[in-house]
Amino acid sequence: MSGRLATHLLAGALLRQASVAGGFATLLARGDDESGGLVILCREAGRIVSLRELATDIDGRRLLRLAGPESPDEDEASAWIAKRCRSDTDLWVVDLDIAGAERFAAETISPN
C-alpha cells in the first residue's frame, strides 16, 4: 500500500483550506475516492489563471503541472473540463478561487 493520500482527501483538503484562508473552492466533479486524477481550475478574484493537473515527477513527488489550454477563458476551460470528465470518469475537478491560487494549491497538495 502506498503512503500517498487518496484523491478524495486531497480534494477535501483544498476545499477546507481555501475556506480557512478566506478563499472559495467548490467541487465540479467527483471521481474515484482512492485513485482518481485531480484537476484544479485556479482563479484569482474570479479570473481564471490556469488549469493544473496532479502529476508525479521522476522522483515520485507530487506536483501540479499546467493542463488544458494556455490562458483559457470560461468557455475554453469549461469545454476542456467537460471533455476530460467524459474521457476519465474517475477525475476530480476543484474550482479554486483564492489569492495566489497556483501556489496555494501546490502547497496544499504537496506541503514539503
C-alpha positions in Angstrom: 0.0 0.0 0.0 1.3 3.4 -0.9 1.8 6.2 1.6 0.1 8.7 -0.7 -3.1 10.4 0.3 -6.2 9.3 -1.5 -7.6 11.8 -4.0 -10.8 12.5 -2.0 -8.6 13.6 0.9 -6.6 15.9 -1.3 -9.7 17.5 -2.8 -11.2 17.8 0.6 -8.1 19.5 1.9 -8.3 22.1 -0.9 -11.9 22.8 -0.1 -11.3 23.2 3.6 -8.0 25.1 3.4 -9.4 27.6 0.9 -12.3 28.3 3.2 -10.0 28.7 6.2 -7.7 31.1 4.2 -10.6 33.3 3.1 -10.9 31.9 -0.4 -13.5 29.8 -2.1 -13.4 26.3 -3.6 -16.1 24.1 -5.0 -16.1 20.5 -6.3 -17.1 20.4 -10.0 -16.6 16.7 -10.5 -16.2 13.8 -8.1 -14.2 10.8 -9.3 -12.8 7.6 -7.7 -12.1 8.2 -4.0 -8.8 6.5 -3.9 -7.0 6.8 -7.2 -8.9 9.3 -9.4 -7.0 12.1 -11.1 -7.2 15.7 -9.9 -7.6 18.9 -11.9 -7.7 22.3 -10.3 -9.2 25.3 -12.0 -7.1 28.1 -10.5 -8.7 31.5 -10.2 -7.8 34.8 -8.6 -10.6 37.3 -7.9 -12.9 35.2 -10.2 -10.4 35.4 -13.2 -9.0 32.1 -14.5 -5.3 31.9 -14.0 -4.7 28.3 -15.2 -5.8 24.7 -15.1 -3.5 22.4 -13.1 -3.3 18.7 -13.0 -1.9 16.5 -10.3 1.2 14.6 -11.6 4.2 12.8 -10.2 7.8 13.8 -11.0 10.6 11.5 -11.7 11.5 11.3 -8.0 7.9 10.3 -7.1 7.0 13.7 -5.7 3.5 15.1 -6.4 3.3 18.3 -8.3 0.7 20.4 -10.2 1.6 20.7 -13.9 -0.1 23.0 -16.4 -3.0 21.4 -18.2 -5.6 22.3 -20.8 -5.5 25.4 -23.0 -3.0 28.1 -22.2 -4.7 31.2 -20.6 -8.2 29.7 -21.0 -11.4 31.8 -20.8 -14.5 30.5 -19.2 -15.8 28.7 -22.3 -12.5 27.1 -23.1 -11.9 25.9 -19.5 -15.5 24.5 -19.3 -15.1 22.7 -22.6 -11.8 21.2 -21.7 -13.0 20.1 -18.2 -16.2 18.5 -19.8 -14.1 16.7 -22.3 -11.7 15.4 -19.7 -14.6 14.3 -17.4 -16.1 12.4 -20.4 -12.9 10.5 -21.1 -11.9 10.0 -17.4 -14.9 9.2 -15.2 -12.5 8.9 -12.2 -11.4 12.5 -12.4 -11.9 15.0 -9.6 -12.2 18.7 -10.5 -11.9 21.5 -8.0 -12.6 25.2 -8.8 -10.3 27.2 -6.5 -10.6 31.0 -6.2 -8.0 32.5 -3.8 -5.1 34.9 -4.0 -2.0 33.1 -5.3 -4.2 30.1 -6.3 -1.5 28.2 -8.1 0.9 28.5 -5.2 -1.8 27.8 -2.7 -2.9 24.6 -4.5 0.7 23.4 -4.8 1.4 23.9 -1.1 -1.8 22.3 -0.1 -1.3 19.2 -2.3 2.4 18.8 -1.5 3.3 20.8 1.6 7.0 19.7 1.6 
